[in-house]
Amino acid sequence: MNCSLSLVAVLSLIILQAPSQGKPAQYFIGRVTFTGSPDRHTDKILRKTSASIEKGSIYSTNRLNSTIRAINKMGMFERVTR
């Protein structure tokens, strides 16, 4: 009997806007939360994979897309989308 485990990883970001004072607005990552990871080992892997979008870093759509691709490449979870 073949049995495969299908995990779901939900990446939640809280984005904060810095005061701009006449400059283009910059957005920062306020919090990164993963839900659906069943154990500490999996959570640690997810955090390592998503290191470029850690708390306090400047928000970047490219970094977010890169992180989503990396999580999907792991093959441990159902497909992650935006």
SVG drawing of the C-alpha trace seen along z (x, -y; Angstrom):
<svg xmlns="http://www.w3.org/2000/svg" viewBox="-2 -65 20 67">
<polyline fill="none" stroke="black" stroke-width="0.4" points="0.0,0.0 1.4,-3.4 0.8,-6.2 1.9,-9.8 1.8,-12.6 0.5,-15.8 1.4,-18.8 0.1,-22.3 2.3,-25.3 0.7,-28.7 3.1,-31.6 1.6,-34.7 3.4,-38.1 2.6,-41.3 3.8,-44.2 4.6,-47.5 4.9,-50.8 7.8,-53.2 7.1,-56.9 8.1,-58.2 8.4,-62.0 8.3,-62.8 10.2,-59.7 8.7,-56.5 7.1,-54.4 9.2,-51.5 7.5,-48.4 9.1,-46.1 8.3,-42.6 6.7,-42.9 6.2,-39.2 6.6,-35.8 4.3,-33.0 4.0,-29.5 0.9,-27.4 0.4,-23.8 3.9,-22.6 3.5,-19.6 6.8,-19.6 9.8,-21.7 12.1,-20.1 9.7,-21.1 9.3,-24.6 13.1,-25.0 13.4,-23.9 10.7,-26.4 12.4,-29.2 15.8,-28.4 14.2,-28.3 12.5,-31.7 15.5,-33.5 15.4,-36.3 12.0,-37.4 12.7,-37.5 11.3,-40.0 12.6,-43.5 13.8,-43.0 12.5,-45.2 9.5,-43.7 10.3,-42.5 7.9,-40.8 10.9,-39.0 12.1,-37.6 8.6,-36.5 8.2,-34.7 11.7,-33.2 10.7,-31.9 7.5,-30.4 9.4,-28.6 11.9,-27.2 9.2,-25.9 7.4,-24.3 10.7,-22.7 11.0,-21.0 8.1,-18.7 7.0,-18.4 3.9,-20.4 0.9,-21.0 1.6,-23.7 2.1,-27.1 0.6,-30.0 0.2,-33.8"/>
</svg>
